[in-house]
Amino acid sequence: MDEQVIDQDKKTILIVDDEQHIVDILVYNLEKEGYRTLQANDGLTAVDIALNQKPDLILLDIMLPKMDGLAVCKKIRHTLNVPILMLTAKDEEIDKILGLELGADDYVTKPFSVRELMARIKANLRKVEVASLNLENEKDGNTNKIIVGDLTLDLDKFEVRVKGEVVDLTLREFEVLKYLANQPGQVITREVLLEKVWGYEYYGDIRTVDVTVRRIREKIEKDTSAPKILITKRGVGYYIASK
């Protein structure tokens, strides 16, 4: 890869797809929007570039040579906590769900609208910026922790503890839990979570919220079939038990 002077103000997006014409379209549109781009056409190269270059966001195709996108996502997630958007030509539910459970923040099904994809990229990057700003603001105040029952969120460290034990969450999972924990006992609809946490200004797929909540439960609940912390209000949404 050619060495180049990096504009520190530009966000870097890694595009991972084995179809070069799709990569070219994404590079053109992203660079037109002012982003810096990196490219990989197979899974092994994607992992190498991601871990060395540390992009701000990753667009990751599922069907890749050498290592599929789901394995790439899982490997990257061990080290990086950046937004990962899965690109998939498949419409099988299992691919979308697996991608999210492995740590992806969102998915887009091919063929996709470039305009919609750009909106999702901006929304995901904006959430990271807002989280960073909130972190700086909260450091100056006294509200650096949220404690609800056995659940403790340290807003300075982006750290979650359940009964004193640290639980490893992605930024998106942390943001969901933080939004709910700020309003214990109050039921929040999936649509509101999608808007407030994902930052979508349009109607997104609420199943993304369900999968993320399920992933959080697997990490914070002793028994996911009978949750005591993150509760479902059937037909409405979710809430944190205020005990």
C-alpha positions in Angstrom: 0.0 0.0 0.0 1.4 3.4 -0.9 2.4 5.7 2.0 0.5 8.9 2.1 0.1 11.9 4.4 -3.0 11.3 6.5 -5.4 14.2 7.1 -6.1 13.8 10.8 -9.5 15.5 10.4 -10.7 12.9 7.9 -12.5 9.8 9.1 -11.0 6.6 7.6 -13.3 3.9 6.3 -12.1 0.4 5.5 -14.1 -1.2 2.6 -13.9 -5.0 2.5 -15.5 -6.6 -0.6 -14.2 -9.0 -3.2 -16.3 -7.4 -5.9 -14.0 -4.6 -7.2 -16.8 -2.6 -8.9 -18.6 -2.3 -5.6 -15.4 -1.2 -3.9 -14.9 1.4 -6.7 -18.4 2.8 -6.2 -18.0 3.0 -2.5 -14.5 4.6 -2.7 -15.9 7.2 -5.2 -18.9 8.1 -3.0 -17.0 8.1 0.3 -14.1 10.2 -0.9 -16.6 12.6 -2.5 -18.1 12.9 1.0 -14.7 13.7 2.5 -13.7 10.4 3.9 -10.3 8.6 3.6 -10.7 5.0 2.3 -8.8 1.8 2.7 -9.5 -1.3 0.7 -9.3 -5.1 1.1 -10.6 -7.8 -1.2 -10.3 -10.8 1.1 -10.8 -11.5 4.8 -7.1 -12.0 5.8 -6.1 -8.7 4.3 -9.0 -7.0 5.9 -7.9 -8.2 9.4 -4.3 -7.1 8.8 -5.3 -3.6 7.5 -7.9 -3.1 10.3 -5.5 -4.0 13.1 -2.6 -2.0 11.7 -4.5 1.1 10.3 -7.3 1.2 12.9 -10.0 2.8 10.7 -12.9 4.8 12.2 -15.5 2.5 10.5 -15.5 -0.8 8.6 -17.8 -1.8 5.7 -17.6 -5.6 5.7 -19.0 -8.0 3.1 -20.0 -11.4 4.4 -19.0 -13.5 1.4 -15.2 -13.2 1.2 -12.3 -15.4 0.0 -9.7 -16.7 2.5 -11.8 -15.7 5.6 -15.5 -14.9 5.6 -16.9 -11.6 6.9 -18.3 -13.2 10.1 -14.9 -14.6 11.1 -13.3 -11.2 10.2 -15.8 -9.4 12.4 -15.2 -11.7 15.3 -11.4 -11.4 15.0 -11.4 -7.6 14.7 -13.8 -7.2 17.6 -11.2 -8.8 20.0 -9.0 -5.7 19.5 -11.0 -2.8 18.0 -14.3 -1.2 19.1 -15.2 0.7 15.9 -18.5 0.6 14.1 -18.8 -2.4 11.7 -21.5 -2.4 9.1 -22.0 -5.8 7.4 -22.8 -5.9 3.7 -24.6 -9.0 2.5 -26.2 -10.2 -0.7 -28.0 -12.8 1.3 -31.4 -12.3 2.8 -31.3 -15.3 5.2 -32.0 -14.1 8.7 -29.2 -16.2 10.2 -26.5 -14.2 8.4 -27.8 -10.9 9.7 -28.3 -12.2 13.2 -24.9 -13.9 13.3 -23.2 -10.7 12.1 -24.7 -8.7 14.8 -24.1 -11.3 17.5 -20.4 -11.4 16.6 -20.1 -7.6 17.2 -21.3 -5.9 14.0 -23.3 -2.7 14.6 -25.6 -2.9 11.6 -26.1 -4.6 8.3 -27.1 -3.5 4.8 -28.5 -5.9 2.2 -27.2 -5.8 -1.4 -28.2 -4.2 -3.7 -28.1 -1.2 -1.4 -29.0 2.5 -1.9 -25.7 4.5 -1.8 -27.7 7.3 -0.2 -29.0 5.1 2.6 -25.6 3.5 3.2 -24.0 7.0 3.5 -26.8 8.0 6.0 -26.0 4.9 8.1 -22.2 5.5 7.9 -22.8 9.1 9.1 -25.1 8.0 11.9 -22.7 5.4 13.2 -19.7 7.8 13.1 -21.8 10.5 14.7 -22.7 8.2 17.6 -19.0 7.6 18.3 -18.3 11.3 18.3 -21.3 12.1 20.6 -20.1 9.3 22.9 -16.6 10.8 23.0 -18.0 14.3 23.7 -20.2 13.0 26.4 -17.2 11.3 28.0 -15.3 14.6 28.1 -18.3 16.5 29.5 -19.0 13.8 32.1 -15.3 13.9 33.3 -15.9 17.5 34.4 -19.0 16.7 36.4 -20.1 14.3 39.1 -22.3 12.1 37.0 -19.7 9.7 35.9 -21.5 6.6 37.1 -25.0 5.2 36.7 -26.0 2.7 39.4 -29.2 0.7 39.2 -29.5 -2.3 41.4 -26.7 -4.7 40.6 -25.8 -2.8 37.5 -23.0 -0.1 37.4 -22.0 1.9 34.4 -18.8 3.9 34.6 -19.2 6.6 32.0 -15.5 7.6 32.2 -14.2 4.2 31.4 -17.1 2.9 29.2 -17.2 0.1 31.7 -20.1 -2.0 32.9 -20.1 -4.1 36.1 -22.8 -6.5 37.3 -22.4 -7.3 41.0 -18.9 -5.9 40.8 -17.7 -8.0 37.9 -16.7 -6.3 34.7 -18.7 -7.2 31.6 -17.2 -6.6 28.2 -19.6 -4.7 25.9 -19.1 -3.1 22.5 -19.7 0.7 22.3 -23.2 0.2 20.8 -24.2 -2.3 23.5 -22.9 0.2 26.1 -24.9 3.0 24.6 -28.1 0.9 24.6 -27.6 0.0 28.2 -26.7 3.6 29.2 -29.8 5.0 27.5 -32.1 2.5 29.3 -30.2 2.8 32.7 -30.7 6.6 32.6 -34.4 6.0 32.8 -34.8 2.9 35.1 -38.3 1.4 35.2 -39.3 3.4 32.1 -40.2 1.3 29.0 -38.4 2.5 25.9 -39.8 1.4 22.5 -37.5 -0.3 19.9 -38.2 2.6 17.5 -37.0 5.2 20.1 -33.8 3.1 20.8 -33.1 2.9 17.1 -33.5 6.7 16.7 -31.6 7.7 19.9 -28.9 5.1 20.1 -28.3 4.2 16.4 -29.0 7.8 15.4 -31.1 6.9 12.4 -33.3 9.8 11.1 -35.4 7.3 9.1 -37.2 4.1 9.9 -34.6 1.3 10.3 -34.9 -2.4 11.0 -36.0 -2.8 14.6 -34.7 -6.3 14.7 -31.3 -4.8 15.0 -32.4 -3.5 18.4 -33.7 -6.9 19.4 -30.5 -8.7 18.5 -28.4 -6.1 20.4 -30.5 -6.4 23.5 -30.2 -10.2 23.3 -26.5 -9.9 23.0 -26.4 -7.6 26.1 -28.5 -10.0 28.1 -26.1 -12.9 27.3 -23.4 -10.8 29.0 -25.2 -9.3 32.0 -27.9 -11.8 32.9 -27.4 -15.0 34.9 -30.4 -16.6 33.2 -31.4 -15.0 29.8 -34.7 -16.9 29.8 -35.7 -15.1 33.1 -33.9 -11.7 33.0 -33.7 -9.7 36.2 -31.9 -6.5 34.8 -32.9 -5.8 31.2 -36.6 -6.6 31.0 -38.9 -6.9 27.9 -42.3 -5.3 28.0 -44.0 -7.5 25.5 -45.3 -5.6 22.5 -43.8 -2.3 23.7 -40.1 -2.3 24.3 -37.4 -2.7 27.0 -36.5 -1.3 30.4 -34.0 -1.6 33.2 -35.5 -3.0 36.4 -35.4 -0.2 39.0 -34.7 -2.2 42.1 
